């Protein structure tokens, strides 16, 4: 599945979109490099709940890096940051630096309005131990420039009890390690130091899902309150975890709590299908196909389930629609070939199955094995 960094698909039309980059370390202490990522992450987390702002997540930024061939750990130049912002539809780009000493610490944030071509600098000065409240102050100043006249009071940013720096450092260092077990250990340490640390709870659940420890992933995700900014992602991941362990009723209940977008309907339909409620699954996928008639997955799913049910006319119709949108889909070609075989159209069947096998040898296993469930 491709990850697209596209503001138009993720944000409301009237939202101001923001792409924040790690801040450059201008001190002489390389052990503080983690702070640059930390400042960016704090800005992202703090601006995310604002209704008039869409902030690209760290994962979306890294997807843009990958697309541009930029290493994940690279400190990009200001020019590169602006190019990435332009290429990915950001209205505002945030870069910056930090400097000084433990007793005389400085944060400098640069906010570029991509449409106007103007830039402003925002400064926050204090002690290194106050890195979190300093960043909150800078975040408030950034919001005032991004959304002039915002209704959010400054106290929302400055009056909240800050996360302990020790927990914050473990959380950010977890981002920076490629060792998944070490990442888990660092996140667990962050949570031990600050048990209500929502972002750390979310990321721990996410890493455990990547390791396919689905039940433990849900145990951590369910510790997040319903008011958490990550609520929608938490429900999505929790539903997938239930699906992967075969708890389809819980998966269905969870997916039904989400906004009924195309992707959520695909997953809801899959859970209904696995539960054995084929009629409901087809109905949900049909709604998805109506919602996005240019996406092929819903048509493929309906074709697949229709084939399994023995409704070969419906299978042919939906698989043909899927192939109109993605003509080199080996699985759809193979399944349509099998459908033709069931309809007695052997010559057409052999042609399509051979074409599918040329595109992907994986489909050949279906010649001798039962079709796997969706």
VOSETOR-370329 format. One record per residue: residue in one letter; y, z, x of N, C-alpha, C, O, CB in turn. Coordinates in steps of 0.2 Angstrom, whole numbers, plus 5000, padded with zeros to 4 digits. Glycine has a CB too. Example, Ala and Ser with C-alpha at 12.3 -4.5 7.8 and 13.67 -1.06 7.14 Angstrom:
<rs>
a497250395066497850395062498450395066498350425071497850455057;s498950355064499550365068500050395064500650405067499750295070;
</rs>
This chain:
<rs>
x499450005004500050005000500650005004500750045009500050064995;x501149955003501749955007502250005005502350014999502049885007;x502650035009503150075007503850035008503950015013503250145011;x504250035003504849995003505450035003505450084999504849944997;x505850035008506450065008507050025004507349995007506750085015;x507050034998507449994993507850044988507450064984507149934990;x508450044989508850094985508750074977508750114973509550094987;x508750014976508749984969508150004965508150014959508849914969;x507550014969506950034965506950114965506550134960506350014969;x507250154969507150224969507750264966507650314964507050244976;x508350234965508950264963509250234957509050184955509450264969;x509550284953509950254947510450204949510750214955510250314943;x510650164945511150114947511750144949512150114953511250064941;x511950204946512650224947512550284953513050314954512950254941;x512050284956511950334962512250304968512250244969511250354963;x512550354972512750334979512150344984511950404984513450374981;x511950294987511350304992511550324999512050295001510950234992;x511150365002511350395008510750385013510150405011511550465008;x510850365019510350365024510550405030511050385033510150285026;x510250455031510350505037509950495043509350495042510350575034;x510250505049509850495055509850555059510350595058510050435059;x509350565063509350625067509950635072510250575074508750625072;x510250695073510850695077510650705084510150725086511250765075;x511050675088510950665096511150735099511650765098511450615099;x510650755104510750815108511250805114510950765118510050845110;x511850825113512250825119512350885123512750885128512950805116;x511850935122511850985127511450975133511150915133511551055123;x511351015137510951005143510251035143509851035147511251035150;x510051055136509451085135509051045131509151035125509551155132;x508551015134508050965130507551005126507350975121507650925135;x507551075127507151105122507451115115507151135110506951185124;x508051095114508451095108508351025104508751015099509151115109;x508050975107507950915104507750915097507950875093507450865108;x507350965095507150975088507650985083507650965077506651025088;x508251005086508751025081509050965078509350965072509351065085;x509050905082509350845079508950825073509350805068509350795084;x508350825073507950805067508050865062508050845056507150805069;x508150925064508250975059508850975055508850985049508251045062;x509450955058510050945055509950885050510250895044510650925060;x509650835052509650775047509150795041509350785035509250715051;x508650835042508150855037508550905032508450895026507550885040;x508950945035509350995031509850955026509850975020509651045035;x510150905029510650865025510250835019510450835014511050815030;x509650805021509250765016509050815011509150805005508650735019;x508750875012508550925008509150945003509050954997508250975011;x509750955006510250985002510550934998510750954992510751015007;x510650875000510950824995510450794990510650764985511150764999;x509750804991509350774986509350794979509350754975508650784989;x509550864978509550884971510250854967510250864961509550954970;x510650824971511350804968511150744963510850694966511850784973;x511350754957511150694952511550624954511250574952511350714945;x512050624957512450564958512250534965512650494967513150574957;x511850564969511650544975510950534976510450564974511850604980;x510750474979510050464981510050464989510350424992509750394978;x509650504992509550514999508850485001508350514998509650585001;x508850445005508250415008507850475011508150505015508350355012;x507250485010506850535013506750515021506850455023506150545010;x506450565024506250555031505750495032505750455036506050615035;x505250495027504750455027504950385026504750335029504150465022;x505450375021505750305020506150285026506150225028506250315014;x506450325030506850305036506350285041506450235045507250365039;x505750325042505250305047504950235045504750195049504750355047;x504850225038504650155036505050105038504850045040504550155028;x505750115038506250065040506150055048506250005050506950085038;x506050115052505950105059505350065060505350015064505850175062;x504850075057504150035058504349965057504049915060503650065054;x504649945051504749875049505249845055505149785056505149875043;x505649885058506149855063505849855070506149835075506749885063;x505249885071504849895077505149945081505149945088504949825081;x505449995078505750055082505250115082505050135077506450075079;x505150145088504650205088504950255084505550265083504650225096;x504450295081504650355077505150405080505550425077504050385074;x505050415087505350465090506050445093506350485097504950505095;x506150375092506750355096507450375093507450395087506750275095;x507950395097508550405095508950345095509150315100508950465100;x509050315089509450255088510150255089510450305088509250225081;x510450205092511150195093511550195086511250185081511350135097;x512150205086512550205080512550135077512550125071513250225082;x512550085082512550015079511849995076511849965070512649965085;x511350025078510650015075510650055069510350025064510150035080;x510850115068510850145062511250115057511050105051511250215063;x511850085058512250045053511849985051511849965045512950025056;x511549955056511149895054510549905049510449875044510849855060;x510249965051509649985046509950005039509649995034509250045049;x510550035039510850055033511049995029510849985023511450095034;x511249945032511449885029510849845026510849825021511849835034;x510349835031509749805029509349835023509049795019509249795035;x509449895022509049935017509549955011509250005007508749995020;x510149935011510549945005510850015004510950034998510149934999;x510950045010511250115009512050105008512350065011511150155016;x512250145004513050145003513350185008513950175010513250174996;x513050235011513250285016512750295021512150295020513550345013;x513050295028512550315033512850375037513450375038512550245038;x512450415038512650485042512250485049511650475049512450545038;x512650485054512450495061512850555063513250585060512550435065;x512650575070513050635072512750655079512250625082513050685067;x513050715081512750745087512850825087513250845082513150715093;x512550855091512750925092512850945100512550905104512150975089;x513250995101513351005108513551085109513551115104513950965110;x513751105115513951165116513451215119512851195122514251195110;x513551275118513051335120512851375114513051365109513351375126;x512451425116512251465110512751505107512751515101511751515113;x513251525111513851555108514451515106514851535102514151605113;x514451455108514951405106514651335104514651295108515451395112;x514351335098513951275096514351235091514751255087513351305093;x514251165092514651115088514251065085513751035088515151085092;x514351055078514050995075514550945073515050965071513651025068;x514450885075514850825073514450775069514050745071515150795079;x514650775062514350725058514850665057515450675056514150755051;x514550605057514950545056514650515049514050495049514950495062;x515150505044514950465038515250405038515950395038515150515032;x514850345037515150285036515050255029514450255027514750235042;x515550235026515550205020515450125021515850095024516250215016;x514850105019514650035021515049985018515149935021513850025020;x515249995012515649945008516349945011516549885012515649965001;x516649995012517349995014517349985022517949965024517650065012;x516849995025516849995032517250045036517450035042517149925034;x517350105032517750155035517250215037516750215035518250185030;x517550255042517150315044517550375045518150375046516750295051;x517250435044517550495045517150545049516550535049517750525038;x517450585052517050635056517150705053517650725051517250635063;x516550745053516550815050516350855055515750845058516150815043;x516650915056516450965062516251025059516551055054517050965067;x515851065062515651125060515551165067515151145071515051135055;x515851225068515751255074515551335073515751365068516451255078;x515151355077514951425077514451445082514551425088514651435070;x513951485081513451505085512851465084512651445078513351575085;x512451455089511751415088511351455083510951415079511451405095;x511351515083510851555078511051545071510651555067510951625080;x511651515070511851505063511851425061512251405057512651525062;x511351395065511251315064511151305056511451245054510651295068;x510851345053510751325046511351325041511551285038510151365043;x511751385041512351385037512851335040513251315036512651455038;x512851325046513351275049513151205046513651175044513351275057;x512551195046512351125043512451125035512651075033511651115044;x512451185032512551185025513351165024513551135019512351255022;x513751195028514451185027514651115028515051085025514851225032;x514351085033514451015035514150965029514450915027514050985041;x513550985026513350955020513750955014513850905011512650985018;x514051005013514551015008515150965009515350935004514851085007;x515450965015515950925017515750845016516150805014516250935024;x515150835018514850765017514850745009515050695007514150755020;x514650795005514550774998515250764995515350714991514250834994;x515750804997516450794995516650724996517050694992516950844998;x516450695002516750625004516250575000516550524998516650615011;x515650584999515250534996515350534989515350474986514450554997;x515450594985515550594978516250634977516250694976514950624974;x516850604978517450634977517450664970517250634965518050584978;x517650724969517750764963517050784960516950794954518050714958;x516550794965515950824963515950884959516450924961515450824969;x515550894954515550964950515251014954515251074952515250944944;x514851004959514451054963514951094967515351074971513951014967;x514951164965515351204969515151214976514551214978515451274966;x515651234981515451244988514951304988514551304993516051264992;x514951354984514551414984513851394984513351424986514751464979;x513651334980512951314980512651294987512051304988512951254975;x513151284991512951264998512951325003512551335007513351205001;x513451365002513651415007513351485005513251525009514351415009;x513251494999513051564996512351574996512051634995513351574990;x511951524997511151524996510951565002511151555008510851464995;x510451615001510151645007509851595012509351555010509651695005;x510051585018509751535022509051545024508751605024510151525029;x508651495026507951505028508051535035508451515039507651435028;x507551575037507651605044507551555049507151505048507051655045;x507951555054507851505059507151495062506951435064508351515065;x506851545063506151545066505651505061505251465064505851615067;x505751515055505351475050505551405050505151355050505351505043;x506251385050506451325051506251285057506051225056507251325050;x506251315063506051285069505351265069505151205071506151335075;x504951305066504151285065504151235061503651185062503751345063;x504451225055504451175050504651105054504251055053504951195044;x505151105057505451045060504951025066504850965067506151055063;x504751075070504251055075503651025072503250985076504051115080;x503451045066502851015063502950945062502450905062502651055056;x503550925060503650855059503550815065503350755065504450845057;x503750845071503750805077503150795081503050765086504250835082;x502650835079501950825082501550775078501550775072501650895082;x501150735082500650695079499950725078499550695075500650625084;x499850785081499250815080499250845073499650895072499150865086;x498850825068498850855062498650925061498950965057498350815057;x498150945065497951015065498551065068498651115065497351025069;x498851035073499451075075500051075070500351125069499751045082;x500051025067500551015061500451075056500851105053500650945058;x499751075054499551125049499751195051500051235048498851115047;x499551205058499651275061500451295060500651345059499451275068;x500851245062501551255062501851265055502251315054501951195066;x501651225051501851235044501651305041501951335037501551185039;x501051325042500751385040501151445043501251495040500051395042;x501351435049501751485053502451495049502751545048501851475060;x502751435048503351435044503351465037503751505035503651365043;x502751455034502751495027502551565028502851605024502151455023;x502251585033502151655034502751695036502851745034501651665040;x503251655039503851685041504351685035504751725034504151645047;x504251635030504651635024504251605019504151545017505251585026;x503851655015503351635010503651585004503251555001503051695007;x504351585003504551544998504851485000505251444997505151584994;x504651465006504951405010504651335006504151315008504751405017;x504951315001504751254997504551195001504051165000505251244992;x505051165005504851105009504251115013503851065014505451085013;x504151175016503551185021502951185016502451155018503651255025;x502951215010502351215006502251145004501651125004502551255000;x502751105002502651035000502250995006501850965005503251004998;x502551005012502350965018501550985020501150945022502750975024;x501451055019500751075020500251045015499751025017500751155020;x500451045009500051015004499950935006499350915005500351024997;x500450905008500450835010499950825015499550775015501150805011;x500050865021499550855027498850865025498450825027499750895032;x498750915021498050935019497750875015497150865015497950995015;x498150845011497950785007497750725011497250695010498450765002;x498150715017497950665022497250685025496950635027498550665027;x497150745026496550765029495950765023495350785025496550835032;x496050745017495650745012495350815010494850825007495050705014;x495750865011495550935009495950945002496450985002495750985014;x495750914997496150904991496250974987496750984985495750854987;x495651014987495751074984496251124987496651154984495051104983;x496251124994496651164997497351144997497851184996496451175005;x497451074997498151044996498451064989499051084989498050964996;x498051064984498251084978498451164977498951184974497751074972;x498051204981498251274981498951284984499351334982497751314985;x499151244989499851254992500351224988500851254987499851224999;x500151164985500651124981500851164975501451164972500451064979;x500351204972500451244966500851304967501051334962499851254962;x501051324973501451374974502251364974502651404973501351404981;x502351294973503051274972503251284965502951274961503151194974;x503851314964504151324957504251254954504351204957504751364957;x504251254947504451194943505151174945505251114943504351214936;x505551214947506251194948506351164955506951144957506751254948;x505851154959505851124966506051054966505851014961505151134969;x506551034970506750964970506150914971506150854969507250954976;x505650944974505050894975504550894969503950864970504650924981;x504750924964504350934958503950864956503350864955504750954952;x504250814956503950744954503450724959502850704957504450694953;x503550734965503050714970502550764970501950744971503450714977;x502650824969502150874968501650864963501050864964502450944967;x501850844957501450824951501050764953500450764952501850814945;x501350714956501050654958500450664963499850644962501450604961;x500550704968500050724973499550764970498950754971500350754979;x499750814966499250864963498750814958498150834958499550914958;x499050774954498650724950498150684954497550684952499050684946;x498350664960497950624964497350664967496750644967498350594970;x497550734969497050774972496450794966495950784968497350844974;x496750804960496250814955495750754954495150754953496550834948;x496050694954495750634954495150624959494650604958496250574954;x495350634965494950624971494350674971493750654973495350634977;x494450734968493850784967493450774961492950814960494150854968;x493650724957493250714951493450754945493150754940492550724952;x494050794945494250834939494750784935495350794936494650894942;x494450744932494850684928495250714922495850694921494450634926;x495050764919495450794913496050824916496650814913495050844909;x496050864922496650894925497050834928497650844927496450944930;x496750784931497150724933497550694927498150684928496750674937;x497250684922497550654916498150704914498750674913497050644910;x498050764913498550814911499150814915499750814913498250884910;x499050804922499550804927499950744927500550744927499250824934;x499650684927499950624927500350614920500850584920499450564927;x500150644915500550634908501150674909501650664905500150664903;x501250724913501850754914502450714918503050734918501750824918;x502250664921502650624925503050574921502750554916502350584931;x503650544923503950494920503450434920503150414925504650474923;x503450394914502950344913503150284916503350234913502750334906;x503150284923503350224927502750174928502150204926503650244934;x502750124931502250074932501650114936501050114934502450014936;x501850144942501350174946501050224943500450234944501650194953;x501450274939501050324936500650304930500050334930501650374933;x500750254927500350224922499650194925499150204922500650164918;x499750164931499150144934498650194936498050194934499350104941;x498950254938498550314940498250344934497650364934498950364944;x498650354929498450384922497850344919497350364917498950384917;x497950274920497350234917496750244921496150244918497550164917;x496850244928496250254932495850324930495250324930496450254939;x496250374929495950434927495550434920495050464920496450494927;x495950404916495650394909494950354910494450364906496050364904;x494950304914494350254915493850294918493250294915494550194919;x493950334923493450374926493150434921492550444921493650414932;x493550454917493350504912492950474906492550504903493950534908;x492950404906492550374901492950354895492650324890491950414899;x493550364895493950344889494250274890494850264892494550394888;x493850224890494050154892494550124887495050084890493450104892;x494550134881495050114876495750134878496250094878494850134869;x495850204880496450234882496650204888497250184889496450304882;x496250194893496350164899496650094899497150074902495750164904;x496350054895496549984894497249984890497749944892496049944889;x497350034886498050034882498550054887499150024887498050084877;x498450104892498950124897499050064901499650054903498650184900;x498550034904498649974909499049924905499449884908498049954911;x498949914899499349854895500049874895500449834896499049844888;x500249944894500949964894501249954901501749924902500950034892;x500849964906501049954913501249874914501749864917500549974918;x500749834912500849764913501449734909501849694911500249724910;x501649764903502249744899502849774903503349744903502149784892;x502749834906503349854910503549814916504149804917503149934912;x503049794919503149754925502649694925502149694928503049794932;x502849634922502449574921502349534928501949494928502749534916;x502649554933502649524939502149564944502149534950503249504942;x501849614942501449654947500749644944500549644938501649734946;x500249634949499649604948499149664946498549654943499349564953;x499249724949498749774948498449794941497849804940498949844952;x498949794937498749814930498249764927497849774924499349824925;x498449704928498049644926497349644929496849634926498349574927;x497349664935496649664939496249724936495649714934496749674946;x496549784935496249834932495949824925495349844924496649904932;x496349794921496049774914495549724915495049724911496649744910;x495549674919495049624920494449664923493849644921495249574925;x494449704928493949744930493549784925492949774924494149784936;x493949824921493649864916493349824911492749834908494149914913;x493649764909493349724904492749694906492249684902493849664902;x492649674912492049644915491449694915490949684912492149624922;x491649764917491149814917490949824909490349844908491449874920;x491349824905491149834898490749774895490549774889491849844893;x490749714898490449654895490849614891490649564888489849674892;x491549624891492049584887492249534892492849534895492649624884;x491849474893492049424898492649384896492949364901491449384899;x492749374890493349334888494049374890494449344893493349324881;x494049444889494549484891494649484899495149484902494549554888;x494049494902494049494909494349434912494749434917493349504912;x494149374910494349304912495149304911495549284916494049244909;x495349324905496049314904496549364909496949334911496249344897;x496249424910496649464914496649454921497149454925496449544913;x496049434924495949414931496349344932496649344938495249404932;x496349304927496849244928497549264929497949234933496749194923;x497749314925498449334925498549364932499149354935498649384920;x498149404934498149434941498249384947498649394951497549484942;x497849334946497849284952498449234951498649214956497149234951;x498749234946499349194945499949234949500349194952499649194938;x499849294950500349334953500149344961500549354965500449404950;x499449344962499249354969498649314970498049334969499049434970;x498749254972498249204972497649214977497149184976498549134972;x497849244982497349254988497049324987496849354993497649244994;x496949354982496649414981495849404980495649384975496849454974;x495549424986494849404986494449444981493949414978494549424993;x494649504979494249544974494349514967493849504964494449614974;x494949494966495049464959494649394959494349374954495749454958;x494649354964494249294964493549304963493249264960494449254971;x493249354967492549364967492349394960491849364957492349424972;x492749434957492649464950492649404945492249404940493149514948;x493149354946493249304941492649254942492349234937493849264942;x492349254948491749214949491149244946490749204943491649204957;x491149304946490549344943490649334935490149334931490549414945;x491249334933491349324925491149254923490849254918492149334924;x491349204927491049134926490349134925490049104921491349084931;x490049174930489249174930488949204924488549174921489049214936;x489249254921489049284915489149234909488849244904489449354914;x489649194910489849144904489449084905489549034901490549134904;x488949074910488549014911488948964915488748904915488348994905;x489448974918489848924922489748934929490148954933490648934920;x489048914931488848924938489248894943489348914949488148914938;x489348824942489748794947490348824949490548824955489748714945;x490748834944491448874945491348934948491748954952491848874938;x490848974946490649034949490549034956490849074960490049074945;x490048984958489948984966490548964970490648994975489348934967;x490948924967491548904971492048964972492248964977491948844967;x492149004967492649054967492349114972492649144976492749084961;x491649124971491349174976491349154983491549194987490649184973;x491249094984491249064991492049074994492149095000491048994991;x492549054990493249064992493349134993493749144998493649034986;x493149184989493249254990492949274996493249315000493049294984;x492349254998492049275004492349245010492349285015491249255004;x492649185010493049165015493649205017493849215023493249095014;x493949235011494549275012494349345015494749375019494949275006;x493849375013493649435015492849445014492549435009493949495010;x492549465020491849475020491649535016491049545014491549485027;x492149585014491949645011491649625004491249665002492549685010;x491949575001491649564994490949544994490649544988492049504990;x490649524999489949504999489449554997488949544995489749475006;x489649624999489249674997489149684990488649704987489549745000;x489649654986489549654978489049614976488749614970490249644975;x488749564980488249524978487549564977487149544973488149464983;x487549614981486849654981486949724979486449764978486549654988;x487549744978487749814976488149814969488449774968488149854982;x488049874966488449884960489149884961489349904967488249944956;x489549864956490349864957490549944958490249984953490649834952;x490949954962491150024963491650034957492049994955491450044970;x491750104955492250114950492950104952493050114958492150184946;x493450094948494150094950494350164953494950164955494550074944;
</rs>
